[in-house]
Amino acid sequence: MVKLRLKRCGRKQRATYQIVAIDVRSRREGRAFGKVGFYDPIRKKTSLNVPAILYFLEKGAQPTETVHDILRKAGFFK
């Protein structure tokens, strides 16, 4: 099963996250199928690749709870 989840990047105490499509059995920093967005909780910035997200959701990918909240705040599920 494929999930849309966060992949941690950045340095200590200054984490940023990539939103990636990845197999559920992979570890957090494992190899992803594709990068579909970016989230910076410190600066409150979000960048989403909408066509890529729609592609993975149509193929059956499930967003994690955190990614679902990020997408909802961005107005993705209207």
N, CA, C and O atoms as a Tripos MOL2 file, in Angstrom:
@<TRIPOS>MOLECULE
protein
  312   311    78     0     0
PROTEIN
NO_CHARGES

@<TRIPOS>ATOM
      1 N           0.8340   -1.1790    0.0000 N.3       1 MET1
      2 CA          0.0000    0.0000    0.0000 C.3       1 MET1
      3 C           0.8830    1.2480    0.0000 C.2       1 MET1
      4 O           1.9370    1.2820    0.6350 O.2       1 MET1
      5 N           0.4420    2.2430   -0.7050 N.am      2 VAL2
      6 CA          1.1770    3.5040   -0.8120 C.3       2 VAL2
      7 C           0.5030    4.5450    0.0620 C.2       2 VAL2
      8 O          -0.7240    4.6360    0.1050 O.2       2 VAL2
      9 N           1.3140    5.3280    0.7580 N.am      3 LYS3
     10 CA          0.8020    6.4040    1.5940 C.3       3 LYS3
     11 C           1.4860    7.7090    1.2330 C.2       3 LYS3
     12 O           2.6350    7.7260    0.7920 O.2       3 LYS3
     13 N           0.7680    8.7920    1.4260 N.am      4 LEU4
     14 CA          1.3550   10.1230    1.3430 C.3       4 LEU4
     15 C           1.7370   10.4910    2.7610 C.2       4 LEU4
     16 O           0.8660   10.6310    3.6180 O.2       4 LEU4
     17 N           3.0280   10.6520    3.0230 N.am      5 ARG5
     18 CA          3.4720   10.9500    4.3720 C.3       5 ARG5
     19 C           4.6580   11.9040    4.3670 C.2       5 ARG5
     20 O           5.2030   12.2380    3.3150 O.2       5 ARG5
     21 N           5.0480   12.3370    5.5680 N.am      6 LEU6
     22 CA          6.1250   13.3130    5.7070 C.3       6 LEU6
     23 C           7.4810   12.6200    5.7810 C.2       6 LEU6
     24 O           7.6310   11.5760    6.4160 O.2       6 LEU6
     25 N           8.4580   13.2220    5.1210 N.am      7 LYS7
     26 CA          9.8390   12.7600    5.1620 C.3       7 LYS7
     27 C          10.6540   13.9050    5.7530 C.2       7 LYS7
     28 O          10.6800   15.0050    5.2010 O.2       7 LYS7
     29 N          11.3160   13.6450    6.8680 N.am      8 ARG8
     30 CA         12.0170   14.7080    7.6010 C.3       8 ARG8
     31 C          13.2990   15.1130    6.8920 C.2       8 ARG8
     32 O          14.0600   14.2660    6.4230 O.2       8 ARG8
     33 N          13.5260   16.4200    6.8190 N.am      9 CYS9
     34 CA         14.7430   16.9900    6.2410 C.3       9 CYS9
     35 C          15.1980   18.1240    7.1540 C.2       9 CYS9
     36 O          14.5710   18.3960    8.1780 O.2       9 CYS9
     37 N          16.2740   18.7700    6.7840 N.am     10 GLY10
     38 CA         16.7470   19.9040    7.5600 C.3      10 GLY10
     39 C          17.7290   19.4880    8.6280 C.2      10 GLY10
     40 O          18.2450   18.3710    8.6190 O.2      10 GLY10
     41 N          17.9800   20.3980    9.5450 N.am     11 ARG11
     42 CA         18.9630   20.1370   10.5960 C.3      11 ARG11
     43 C          18.2720   20.0240   11.9540 C.2      11 ARG11
     44 O          17.0490   20.1260   12.0480 O.2      11 ARG11
     45 N          19.0550   19.8160   12.9890 N.am     12 LYS12
     46 CA         18.4930   19.6920   14.3350 C.3      12 LYS12
     47 C          17.7510   20.9630   14.7260 C.2      12 LYS12
     48 O          18.2120   22.0730   14.4580 O.2      12 LYS12
     49 N          16.6220   20.7900   15.3480 N.am     13 GLN13
     50 CA         15.7830   21.8810   15.8470 C.3      13 GLN13
     51 C          15.2200   22.7790   14.7400 C.2      13 GLN13
     52 O          14.5260   23.7490   15.0490 O.2      13 GLN13
     53 N          15.4890   22.4970   13.4900 N.am     14 ARG14
     54 CA         14.9850   23.2940   12.3570 C.3      14 ARG14
     55 C          14.4630   22.3630   11.2760 C.2      14 ARG14
     56 O          14.8610   22.4720   10.1160 O.2      14 ARG14
     57 N          13.5880   21.4620   11.6400 N.am     15 ALA15
     58 CA         13.1170   20.4420   10.7180 C.3      15 ALA15
     59 C          12.1940   21.0290    9.6530 C.2      15 ALA15
     60 O          11.3740   21.9030    9.9330 O.2      15 ALA15
     61 N          12.3440   20.5390    8.4500 N.am     16 THR16
     62 CA         11.4040   20.7630    7.3650 C.3      16 THR16
     63 C          11.0140   19.3830    6.8590 C.2      16 THR16
     64 O          11.6990   18.3960    7.1280 O.2      16 THR16
     65 N           9.9300   19.3230    6.1370 N.am     17 TYR17
     66 CA          9.4160   18.0320    5.7070 C.3      17 TYR17
     67 C           9.0690   18.0560    4.2310 C.2      17 TYR17
     68 O           8.5620   19.0510    3.7130 O.2      17 TYR17
     69 N           9.3480   16.9440    3.5580 N.am     18 GLN18
     70 CA          8.8730   16.7240    2.1970 C.3      18 GLN18
     71 C           7.6490   15.8310    2.2970 C.2      18 GLN18
     72 O           7.6330   14.8800    3.0780 O.2      18 GLN18
     73 N           6.6320   16.1290    1.5180 N.am     19 ILE19
     74 CA          5.4760   15.2490    1.4480 C.3      19 ILE19
     75 C           5.7390   14.3050    0.2810 C.2      19 ILE19
     76 O           5.8790   14.7460   -0.8600 O.2      19 ILE19
     77 N           5.8070   13.0120    0.5660 N.am     20 VAL20
     78 CA          6.1940   12.0280   -0.4340 C.3      20 VAL20
     79 C           5.1790   10.9000   -0.4990 C.2      20 VAL20
     80 O           4.4580   10.6360    0.4630 O.2      20 VAL20
     81 N           5.1350   10.2370   -1.6520 N.am     21 ALA21
     82 CA          4.3820    9.0000   -1.8220 C.3      21 ALA21
     83 C           5.3750    7.8690   -1.6070 C.2      21 ALA21
     84 O           6.3810    7.7770   -2.3110 O.2      21 ALA21
     85 N           5.0940    7.0060   -0.6300 N.am     22 ILE22
     86 CA          6.0610    5.9910   -0.2360 C.3      22 ILE22
     87 C           5.3170    4.7270    0.2000 C.2      22 ILE22
     88 O           4.1770    4.7920    0.6600 O.2      22 ILE22
     89 N           5.9730    3.5860    0.0510 N.am     23 ASP23
     90 CA          5.3970    2.3190    0.4780 C.3      23 ASP23
     91 C           5.3030    2.3080    2.0030 C.2      23 ASP23
     92 O           6.1880    2.8330    2.6780 O.2      23 ASP23
     93 N           4.2490    1.7200    2.5480 N.am     24 VAL24
     94 CA          4.0250    1.7300    3.9950 C.3      24 VAL24
     95 C           5.1290    0.9980    4.7440 C.2      24 VAL24
     96 O           5.4270    1.3340    5.8900 O.2      24 VAL24
     97 N           5.7280    0.0160    4.1190 N.am     25 ARG25
     98 CA          6.7420   -0.7760    4.8040 C.3      25 ARG25
     99 C           8.1010   -0.1050    4.8370 C.2      25 ARG25
    100 O           9.0090   -0.5920    5.5110 O.2      25 ARG25
    101 N           8.2630    1.0050    4.1250 N.am     26 SER26
    102 CA          9.5400    1.7130    4.1050 C.3      26 SER26
    103 C           9.7000    2.5610    5.3630 C.2      26 SER26
    104 O           8.7220    2.9740    5.9870 O.2      26 SER26
    105 N          10.9490    2.8060    5.7140 N.am     27 ARG27
    106 CA         11.1960    3.6770    6.8620 C.3      27 ARG27
    107 C          10.9440    5.1310    6.4780 C.2      27 ARG27
    108 O          10.6910    5.4370    5.3130 O.2      27 ARG27
    109 N          11.0150    6.0220    7.4600 N.am     28 ARG28
    110 CA         10.6550    7.4310    7.2430 C.3      28 ARG28
    111 C          11.5190    8.0980    6.1820 C.2      28 ARG28
    112 O          11.0030    8.8400    5.3470 O.2      28 ARG28
    113 N          12.8280    7.8460    6.1990 N.am     29 GLU29
    114 CA         13.7190    8.4470    5.2120 C.3      29 GLU29
    115 C          13.9890    7.5090    4.0410 C.2      29 GLU29
    116 O          14.9540    7.7060    3.3020 O.2      29 GLU29
    117 N          13.1560    6.5000    3.8650 N.am     30 GLY30
    118 CA         13.3620    5.5180    2.8050 C.3      30 GLY30
    119 C          13.1350    6.1000    1.4200 C.2      30 GLY30
    120 O          12.8110    7.2770    1.2560 O.2      30 GLY30
    121 N          13.3150    5.2350    0.4310 N.am     31 ARG31
    122 CA         13.1710    5.6540   -0.9540 C.3      31 ARG31
    123 C          11.6980    5.8400   -1.2990 C.2      31 ARG31
    124 O          10.8870    4.9410   -1.0770 O.2      31 ARG31
    125 N          11.3570    6.9880   -1.8330 N.am     32 ALA32
    126 CA          9.9690    7.3360   -2.1340 C.3      32 ALA32
    127 C           9.6890    7.1590   -3.6200 C.2      32 ALA32
    128 O          10.6060    7.1720   -4.4420 O.2      32 ALA32
    129 N           8.4060    6.9920   -3.9570 N.am     33 PHE33
    130 CA          7.9940    6.9200   -5.3560 C.3      33 PHE33
    131 C           8.0540    8.2940   -6.0050 C.2      33 PHE33
    132 O           8.3820    8.4150   -7.1860 O.2      33 PHE33
    133 N           7.7410    9.3140   -5.2440 N.am     34 GLY34
    134 CA          7.7840   10.6610   -5.7800 C.3      34 GLY34
    135 C           7.5420   11.7020   -4.7110 C.2      34 GLY34
    136 O           6.8580   11.4480   -3.7200 O.2      34 GLY34
    137 N           8.1120   12.8790   -4.9210 N.am     35 LYS35
    138 CA          7.9120   14.0030   -4.0150 C.3      35 LYS35
    139 C           6.7050   14.7890   -4.5150 C.2      35 LYS35
    140 O           6.6440   15.1620   -5.6860 O.2      35 LYS35
    141 N           5.7470   15.0380   -3.6270 N.am     36 VAL36
    142 CA          4.5290   15.7210   -4.0480 C.3      36 VAL36
    143 C           4.3070   17.0420   -3.3220 C.2      36 VAL36
    144 O           3.3230   17.7320   -3.5890 O.2      36 VAL36
    145 N           5.1950   17.4040   -2.4190 N.am     37 GLY37
    146 CA          5.0140   18.6650   -1.7250 C.3      37 GLY37
    147 C           6.1070   18.9190   -0.7080 C.2      37 GLY37
    148 O           7.0270   18.1190   -0.5340 O.2      37 GLY37
    149 N           5.9790   20.0670   -0.0350 N.am     38 PHE38
    150 CA          6.9540   20.5260    0.9300 C.3      38 PHE38
    151 C           6.2070   21.2280    2.0530 C.2      38 PHE38
    152 O           5.2420   21.9490    1.8010 O.2      38 PHE38
    153 N           6.6470   21.0210    3.2990 N.am     39 TYR39
    154 CA          6.0050   21.6390    4.4530 C.3      39 TYR39
    155 C           7.0680   22.1330    5.4230 C.2      39 TYR39
    156 O           7.9380   21.3700    5.8420 O.2      39 TYR39
    157 N           6.9950   23.4130    5.7780 N.am     40 ASP40
    158 CA          7.9010   24.0110    6.7470 C.3      40 ASP40
    159 C           7.0760   24.5090    7.9280 C.2      40 ASP40
    160 O           6.4460   25.5620    7.8270 O.2      40 ASP40
    161 N           7.0620   23.7780    9.0530 N.am     41 PRO41
    162 CA          6.2200   24.1750   10.1810 C.3      41 PRO41
    163 C           6.7080   25.4270   10.8990 C.2      41 PRO41
    164 O           5.9230   26.0870   11.5800 O.2      41 PRO41
    165 N           7.9750   25.7630   10.7640 N.am     42 ILE42
    166 CA          8.5130   26.9310   11.4570 C.3      42 ILE42
    167 C           8.0670   28.2100   10.7550 C.2      42 ILE42
    168 O           7.6060   29.1520   11.3990 O.2      42 ILE42
    169 N           8.2050   28.2340    9.4500 N.am     43 ARG43
    170 CA          7.7930   29.4100    8.6760 C.3      43 ARG43
    171 C           6.3420   29.3420    8.2250 C.2      43 ARG43
    172 O           5.8360   30.2840    7.6150 O.2      43 ARG43
    173 N           5.6760   28.2400    8.5210 N.am     44 LYS44
    174 CA          4.2730   28.0260    8.1410 C.3      44 LYS44
    175 C           4.0750   28.1190    6.6330 C.2      44 LYS44
    176 O           3.1240   28.7440    6.1640 O.2      44 LYS44
    177 N           4.9840   27.4880    5.8690 N.am     45 LYS45
    178 CA          4.8800   27.4970    4.4130 C.3      45 LYS45
    179 C           4.5940   26.0900    3.9090 C.2      45 LYS45
    180 O           5.1250   25.1040    4.4200 O.2      45 LYS45
    181 N           3.7460   26.0250    2.9000 N.am     46 THR46
    182 CA          3.4040   24.7530    2.2850 C.3      46 THR46
    183 C           3.4410   24.9190    0.7750 C.2      46 THR46
    184 O           2.9330   25.8980    0.2290 O.2      46 THR46
    185 N           4.0460   23.9570    0.1170 N.am     47 SER47
    186 CA          4.0800   23.9390   -1.3380 C.3      47 SER47
    187 C           3.5920   22.5680   -1.7870 C.2      47 SER47
    188 O           4.1320   21.5450   -1.3650 O.2      47 SER47
    189 N           2.5650   22.5440   -2.6490 N.am     48 LEU48
    190 CA          1.9730   21.2800   -3.0660 C.3      48 LEU48
    191 C           2.0020   21.1490   -4.5910 C.2      48 LEU48
    192 O           1.7630   22.1170   -5.3140 O.2      48 LEU48
    193 N           2.2980   19.9450   -5.0630 N.am     49 ASN49
    194 CA          2.2200   19.6120   -6.4810 C.3      49 ASN49
    195 C           0.8740   18.9170   -6.6850 C.2      49 ASN49
    196 O           0.7760   17.6960   -6.5620 O.2      49 ASN49
    197 N          -0.1540   19.6930   -6.9930 N.am     50 VAL50
    198 CA         -1.5270   19.1980   -7.0340 C.3      50 VAL50
    199 C          -1.7170   18.0670   -8.0480 C.2      50 VAL50
    200 O          -2.3450   17.0660   -7.7010 O.2      50 VAL50
    201 N          -1.2060   18.1710   -9.2910 N.am     51 PRO51
    202 CA         -1.3950   17.0430  -10.2210 C.3      51 PRO51
    203 C          -0.7840   15.7380   -9.7120 C.2      51 PRO51
    204 O          -1.3640   14.6690   -9.9040 O.2      51 PRO51
    205 N           0.3720   15.8140   -9.0700 N.am     52 ALA52
    206 CA          1.0120   14.6030   -8.5460 C.3      52 ALA52
    207 C           0.2090   14.0240   -7.3860 C.2      52 ALA52
    208 O           0.0780   12.8050   -7.2750 O.2      52 ALA52
    209 N          -0.3280   14.8780   -6.5250 N.am     53 ILE53
    210 CA         -1.1430   14.3970   -5.4060 C.3      53 ILE53
    211 C          -2.4030   13.7200   -5.9270 C.2      53 ILE53
    212 O          -2.7810   12.6490   -5.4520 O.2      53 ILE53
    213 N          -3.0540   14.3480   -6.9070 N.am     54 LEU54
    214 CA         -4.2570   13.7450   -7.4910 C.3      54 LEU54
    215 C          -3.9470   12.4060   -8.1460 C.2      54 LEU54
    216 O          -4.7350   11.4660   -8.0410 O.2      54 LEU54
    217 N          -2.8100   12.3140   -8.8200 N.am     55 TYR55
    218 CA         -2.4100   11.0630   -9.4620 C.3      55 TYR55
    219 C          -2.2790    9.9440   -8.4390 C.2      55 TYR55
    220 O          -2.8210    8.8570   -8.6400 O.2      55 TYR55
    221 N          -1.5670   10.1960   -7.3450 N.am     56 PHE56
    222 CA         -1.3620    9.1540   -6.3410 C.3      56 PHE56
    223 C          -2.6580    8.8180   -5.5950 C.2      56 PHE56
    224 O          -2.8790    7.6610   -5.2380 O.2      56 PHE56
    225 N          -3.5130    9.8130   -5.3570 N.am     57 LEU57
    226 CA         -4.7880    9.5310   -4.6980 C.3      57 LEU57
    227 C          -5.6980    8.6930   -5.5970 C.2      57 LEU57
    228 O          -6.4140    7.8190   -5.1080 O.2      57 LEU57
    229 N          -5.6750    8.9530   -6.9040 N.am     58 GLU58
    230 CA         -6.4650    8.1500   -7.8430 C.3      58 GLU58
    231 C          -5.9660    6.7180   -7.9150 C.2      58 GLU58
    232 O          -6.7500    5.7990   -8.1540 O.2      58 GLU58
    233 N          -4.6800    6.5180   -7.7120 N.am     59 LYS59
    234 CA         -4.1010    5.1760   -7.7450 C.3      59 LYS59
    235 C          -4.2970    4.4310   -6.4230 C.2      59 LYS59
    236 O          -3.8900    3.2740   -6.3100 O.2      59 LYS59
    237 N          -4.9120    5.0680   -5.4200 N.am     60 GLY60
    238 CA         -5.2340    4.3910   -4.1790 C.3      60 GLY60
    239 C          -4.3620    4.7560   -2.9940 C.2      60 GLY60
    240 O          -4.4660    4.1210   -1.9450 O.2      60 GLY60
    241 N          -3.5110    5.7530   -3.1250 N.am     61 ALA61
    242 CA         -2.6660    6.1670   -2.0000 C.3      61 ALA61
    243 C          -3.5250    6.7960   -0.9090 C.2      61 ALA61
    244 O          -4.4980    7.4930   -1.2000 O.2      61 ALA61
    245 N          -3.1650    6.5500    0.3330 N.am     62 GLN62
    246 CA         -3.8820    7.1060    1.4720 C.3      62 GLN62
    247 C          -2.9850    8.1150    2.1840 C.2      62 GLN62
    248 O          -1.8450    7.7880    2.5110 O.2      62 GLN62
    249 N          -3.4710    9.3380    2.4350 N.am     63 PRO63
    250 CA         -2.6600   10.2870    3.2010 C.3      63 PRO63
    251 C          -2.6800    9.9310    4.6830 C.2      63 PRO63
    252 O          -3.6900    9.4550    5.2010 O.2      63 PRO63
    253 N          -1.5660   10.1640    5.3570 N.am     64 THR64
    254 CA         -1.5460    9.9880    6.8020 C.3      64 THR64
    255 C          -2.3750   11.1040    7.4340 C.2      64 THR64
    256 O          -2.7820   12.0450    6.7530 O.2      64 THR64
    257 N          -2.6150   10.9940    8.7140 N.am     65 GLU65
    258 CA         -3.4480   11.9780    9.3970 C.3      65 GLU65
    259 C          -2.8520   13.3800    9.3020 C.2      65 GLU65
    260 O          -3.5740   14.3480    9.0660 O.2      65 GLU65
    261 N          -1.5430   13.4900    9.4850 N.am     66 THR66
    262 CA         -0.8730   14.7930    9.4320 C.3      66 THR66
    263 C          -0.9300   15.3820    8.0270 C.2      66 THR66
    264 O          -1.2230   16.5660    7.8630 O.2      66 THR66
    265 N          -0.6530   14.5710    7.0210 N.am     67 VAL67
    266 CA         -0.7000   15.0500    5.6360 C.3      67 VAL67
    267 C          -2.1290   15.4210    5.2660 C.2      67 VAL67
    268 O          -2.3460   16.3960    4.5470 O.2      67 VAL67
    269 N          -3.1030   14.6610    5.7430 N.am     68 HIS68
    270 CA         -4.4990   14.9890    5.4770 C.3      68 HIS68
    271 C          -4.8380   16.3600    6.0450 C.2      68 HIS68
    272 O          -5.5250   17.1440    5.3900 O.2      68 HIS68
    273 N          -4.3670   16.6630    7.2530 N.am     69 ASP69
    274 CA         -4.6060   17.9730    7.8630 C.3      69 ASP69
    275 C          -3.9390   19.0910    7.0570 C.2      69 ASP69
    276 O          -4.5240   20.1600    6.8810 O.2      69 ASP69
    277 N          -2.7200   18.8520    6.5670 N.am     70 ILE70
    278 CA         -2.0140   19.8480    5.7550 C.3      70 ILE70
    279 C          -2.7750   20.1080    4.4630 C.2      70 ILE70
    280 O          -2.9330   21.2600    4.0570 O.2      70 ILE70
    281 N          -3.2440   19.0500    3.8180 N.am     71 LEU71
    282 CA         -4.0000   19.2020    2.5700 C.3      71 LEU71
    283 C          -5.3320   19.9040    2.8150 C.2      71 LEU71
    284 O          -5.7690   20.7100    1.9930 O.2      71 LEU71
    285 N          -5.9770   19.6030    3.9360 N.am     72 ARG72
    286 CA         -7.2590   20.2430    4.2530 C.3      72 ARG72
    287 C          -7.0730   21.7300    4.5020 C.2      72 ARG72
    288 O          -7.8790   22.5410    4.0450 O.2      72 ARG72
    289 N          -6.0040   22.1010    5.2310 N.am     73 LYS73
    290 CA         -5.7410   23.5150    5.4970 C.3      73 LYS73
    291 C          -5.4160   24.2770    4.2170 C.2      73 LYS73
    292 O          -5.6930   25.4710    4.1100 O.2      73 LYS73
    293 N          -4.8270   23.5790    3.2480 N.am     74 ALA74
    294 CA         -4.5130   24.2150    1.9640 C.3      74 ALA74
    295 C          -5.7240   24.2940    1.0450 C.2      74 ALA74
    296 O          -5.6280   24.8430   -0.0520 O.2      74 ALA74
    297 N          -6.8700   23.7490    1.4780 N.am     75 GLY75
    298 CA         -8.0810   23.8160    0.6740 C.3      75 GLY75
    299 C          -8.1200   22.7740   -0.4150 C.2      75 GLY75
    300 O          -8.7640   22.9860   -1.4430 O.2      75 GLY75
    301 N          -7.4610   21.6680   -0.2240 N.am     76 PHE76
    302 CA         -7.3650   20.6420   -1.2610 C.3      76 PHE76
    303 C          -8.6420   19.8220   -1.3820 C.2      76 PHE76
    304 O          -8.9450   19.3440   -2.4750 O.2      76 PHE76
    305 N          -9.4020   19.6390   -0.3060 N.am     77 PHE77
    306 CA        -10.5630   18.7620   -0.3140 C.3      77 PHE77
    307 C         -11.8860   19.5060   -0.4790 C.2      77 PHE77
    308 O         -12.9260   19.0040   -0.0520 O.2      77 PHE77
    309 N         -11.8710   20.6610   -1.0750 N.am     78 LYS78
    310 CA        -13.1290   21.4200   -1.2590 C.3      78 LYS78
    311 C         -13.9330   20.8620   -2.4070 C.2      78 LYS78
    312 O         -15.0130   21.3700   -2.7080 O.2      78 LYS78
@<TRIPOS>BOND
     1     1     2 1
     2     2     3 1
     3     3     4 2
     4     3     5 am
     5     5     6 1
     6     6     7 1
     7     7     8 2
     8     7     9 am
     9     9    10 1
    10    10    11 1
    11    11    12 2
    12    11    13 am
    13    13    14 1
    14    14    15 1
    15    15    16 2
    16    15    17 am
    17    17    18 1
    18    18    19 1
    19    19    20 2
    20    19    21 am
    21    21    22 1
    22    22    23 1
    23    23    24 2
    24    23    25 am
    25    25    26 1
    26    26    27 1
    27    27    28 2
    28    27    29 am
    29    29    30 1
    30    30    31 1
    31    31    32 2
    32    31    33 am
    33    33    34 1
    34    34    35 1
    35    35    36 2
    36    35    37 am
    37    37    38 1
    38    38    39 1
    39    39    40 2
    40    39    41 am
    41    41    42 1
    42    42    43 1
    43    43    44 2
    44    43    45 am
    45    45    46 1
    46    46    47 1
    47    47    48 2
    48    47    49 am
    49    49    50 1
    50    50    51 1
    51    51    52 2
    52    51    53 am
    53    53    54 1
    54    54    55 1
    55    55    56 2
    56    55    57 am
    57    57    58 1
    58    58    59 1
    59    59    60 2
    60    59    61 am
    61    61    62 1
    62    62    63 1
    63    63    64 2
    64    63    65 am
    65    65    66 1
    66    66    67 1
    67    67    68 2
    68    67    69 am
    69    69    70 1
    70    70    71 1
    71    71    72 2
    72    71    73 am
    73    73    74 1
    74    74    75 1
    75    75    76 2
    76    75    77 am
    77    77    78 1
    78    78    79 1
    79    79    80 2
    80    79    81 am
    81    81    82 1
    82    82    83 1
    83    83    84 2
    84    83    85 am
    85    85    86 1
    86    86    87 1
    87    87    88 2
    88    87    89 am
    89    89    90 1
    90    90    91 1
    91    91    92 2
    92    91    93 am
    93    93    94 1
    94    94    95 1
    95    95    96 2
    96    95    97 am
    97    97    98 1
    98    98    99 1
    99    99   100 2
   100    99   101 am
   101   101   102 1
   102   102   103 1
   103   103   104 2
   104   103   105 am
   105   105   106 1
   106   106   107 1
   107   107   108 2
   108   107   109 am
   109   109   110 1
   110   110   111 1
   111   111   112 2
   112   111   113 am
   113   113   114 1
   114   114   115 1
   115   115   116 2
   116   115   117 am
   117   117   118 1
   118   118   119 1
   119   119   120 2
   120   119   121 am
   121   121   122 1
   122   122   123 1
   123   123   124 2
   124   123   125 am
   125   125   126 1
   126   126   127 1
   127   127   128 2
   128   127   129 am
   129   129   130 1
   130   130   131 1
   131   131   132 2
   132   131   133 am
   133   133   134 1
   134   134   135 1
   135   135   136 2
   136   135   137 am
   137   137   138 1
   138   138   139 1
   139   139   140 2
   140   139   141 am
   141   141   142 1
   142   142   143 1
   143   143   144 2
   144   143   145 am
   145   145   146 1
   146   146   147 1
   147   147   148 2
   148   147   149 am
   149   149   150 1
   150   150   151 1
   151   151   152 2
   152   151   153 am
   153   153   154 1
   154   154   155 1
   155   155   156 2
   156   155   157 am
   157   157   158 1
   158   158   159 1
   159   159   160 2
   160   159   161 am
   161   161   162 1
   162   162   163 1
   163   163   164 2
   164   163   165 am
   165   165   166 1
   166   166   167 1
   167   167   168 2
   168   167   169 am
   169   169   170 1
   170   170   171 1
   171   171   172 2
   172   171   173 am
   173   173   174 1
   174   174   175 1
   175   175   176 2
   176   175   177 am
   177   177   178 1
   178   178   179 1
   179   179   180 2
   180   179   181 am
   181   181   182 1
   182   182   183 1
   183   183   184 2
   184   183   185 am
   185   185   186 1
   186   186   187 1
   187   187   188 2
   188   187   189 am
   189   189   190 1
   190   190   191 1
   191   191   192 2
   192   191   193 am
   193   193   194 1
   194   194   195 1
   195   195   196 2
   196   195   197 am
   197   197   198 1
   198   198   199 1
   199   199   200 2
   200   199   201 am
   201   201   202 1
   202   202   203 1
   203   203   204 2
   204   203   205 am
   205   205   206 1
   206   206   207 1
   207   207   208 2
   208   207   209 am
   209   209   210 1
   210   210   211 1
   211   211   212 2
   212   211   213 am
   213   213   214 1
   214   214   215 1
   215   215   216 2
   216   215   217 am
   217   217   218 1
   218   218   219 1
   219   219   220 2
   220   219   221 am
   221   221   222 1
   222   222   223 1
   223   223   224 2
   224   223   225 am
   225   225   226 1
   226   226   227 1
   227   227   228 2
   228   227   229 am
   229   229   230 1
   230   230   231 1
   231   231   232 2
   232   231   233 am
   233   233   234 1
   234   234   235 1
   235   235   236 2
   236   235   237 am
   237   237   238 1
   238   238   239 1
   239   239   240 2
   240   239   241 am
   241   241   242 1
   242   242   243 1
   243   243   244 2
   244   243   245 am
   245   245   246 1
   246   246   247 1
   247   247   248 2
   248   247   249 am
   249   249   250 1
   250   250   251 1
   251   251   252 2
   252   251   253 am
   253   253   254 1
   254   254   255 1
   255   255   256 2
   256   255   257 am
   257   257   258 1
   258   258   259 1
   259   259   260 2
   260   259   261 am
   261   261   262 1
   262   262   263 1
   263   263   264 2
   264   263   265 am
   265   265   266 1
   266   266   267 1
   267   267   268 2
   268   267   269 am
   269   269   270 1
   270   270   271 1
   271   271   272 2
   272   271   273 am
   273   273   274 1
   274   274   275 1
   275   275   276 2
   276   275   277 am
   277   277   278 1
   278   278   279 1
   279   279   280 2
   280   279   281 am
   281   281   282 1
   282   282   283 1
   283   283   284 2
   284   283   285 am
   285   285   286 1
   286   286   287 1
   287   287   288 2
   288   287   289 am
   289   289   290 1
   290   290   291 1
   291   291   292 2
   292   291   293 am
   293   293   294 1
   294   294   295 1
   295   295   296 2
   296   295   297 am
   297   297   298 1
   298   298   299 1
   299   299   300 2
   300   299   301 am
   301   301   302 1
   302   302   303 1
   303   303   304 2
   304   303   305 am
   305   305   306 1
   306   306   307 1
   307   307   308 2
   308   307   309 am
   309   309   310 1
   310   310   311 1
   311   311   312 2
@<TRIPOS>SUBSTRUCTURE
     1 MET1         2 RESIDUE 1 A MET
     2 VAL2         6 RESIDUE 1 A VAL
     3 LYS3        10 RESIDUE 1 A LYS
     4 LEU4        14 RESIDUE 1 A LEU
     5 ARG5        18 RESIDUE 1 A ARG
     6 LEU6        22 RESIDUE 1 A LEU
     7 LYS7        26 RESIDUE 1 A LYS
     8 ARG8        30 RESIDUE 1 A ARG
     9 CYS9        34 RESIDUE 1 A CYS
    10 GLY10       38 RESIDUE 1 A GLY
    11 ARG11       42 RESIDUE 1 A ARG
    12 LYS12       46 RESIDUE 1 A LYS
    13 GLN13       50 RESIDUE 1 A GLN
    14 ARG14       54 RESIDUE 1 A ARG
    15 ALA15       58 RESIDUE 1 A ALA
    16 THR16       62 RESIDUE 1 A THR
    17 TYR17       66 RESIDUE 1 A TYR
    18 GLN18       70 RESIDUE 1 A GLN
    19 ILE19       74 RESIDUE 1 A ILE
    20 VAL20       78 RESIDUE 1 A VAL
    21 ALA21       82 RESIDUE 1 A ALA
    22 ILE22       86 RESIDUE 1 A ILE
    23 ASP23       90 RESIDUE 1 A ASP
    24 VAL24       94 RESIDUE 1 A VAL
    25 ARG25       98 RESIDUE 1 A ARG
    26 SER26      102 RESIDUE 1 A SER
    27 ARG27      106 RESIDUE 1 A ARG
    28 ARG28      110 RESIDUE 1 A ARG
    29 GLU29      114 RESIDUE 1 A GLU
    30 GLY30      118 RESIDUE 1 A GLY
    31 ARG31      122 RESIDUE 1 A ARG
    32 ALA32      126 RESIDUE 1 A ALA
    33 PHE33      130 RESIDUE 1 A PHE
    34 GLY34      134 RESIDUE 1 A GLY
    35 LYS35      138 RESIDUE 1 A LYS
    36 VAL36      142 RESIDUE 1 A VAL
    37 GLY37      146 RESIDUE 1 A GLY
    38 PHE38      150 RESIDUE 1 A PHE
    39 TYR39      154 RESIDUE 1 A TYR
    40 ASP40      158 RESIDUE 1 A ASP
    41 PRO41      162 RESIDUE 1 A PRO
    42 ILE42      166 RESIDUE 1 A ILE
    43 ARG43      170 RESIDUE 1 A ARG
    44 LYS44      174 RESIDUE 1 A LYS
    45 LYS45      178 RESIDUE 1 A LYS
    46 THR46      182 RESIDUE 1 A THR
    47 SER47      186 RESIDUE 1 A SER
    48 LEU48      190 RESIDUE 1 A LEU
    49 ASN49      194 RESIDUE 1 A ASN
    50 VAL50      198 RESIDUE 1 A VAL
    51 PRO51      202 RESIDUE 1 A PRO
    52 ALA52      206 RESIDUE 1 A ALA
    53 ILE53      210 RESIDUE 1 A ILE
    54 LEU54      214 RESIDUE 1 A LEU
    55 TYR55      218 RESIDUE 1 A TYR
    56 PHE56      222 RESIDUE 1 A PHE
    57 LEU57      226 RESIDUE 1 A LEU
    58 GLU58      230 RESIDUE 1 A GLU
    59 LYS59      234 RESIDUE 1 A LYS
    60 GLY60      238 RESIDUE 1 A GLY
    61 ALA61      242 RESIDUE 1 A ALA
    62 GLN62      246 RESIDUE 1 A GLN
    63 PRO63      250 RESIDUE 1 A PRO
    64 THR64      254 RESIDUE 1 A THR
    65 GLU65      258 RESIDUE 1 A GLU
    66 THR66      262 RESIDUE 1 A THR
    67 VAL67      266 RESIDUE 1 A VAL
    68 HIS68      270 RESIDUE 1 A HIS
    69 ASP69      274 RESIDUE 1 A ASP
    70 ILE70      278 RESIDUE 1 A ILE
    71 LEU71      282 RESIDUE 1 A LEU
    72 ARG72      286 RESIDUE 1 A ARG
    73 LYS73      290 RESIDUE 1 A LYS
    74 ALA74      294 RESIDUE 1 A ALA
    75 GLY75      298 RESIDUE 1 A GLY
    76 PHE76      302 RESIDUE 1 A PHE
    77 PHE77      306 RESIDUE 1 A PHE
    78 LYS78      310 RESIDUE 1 A LYS
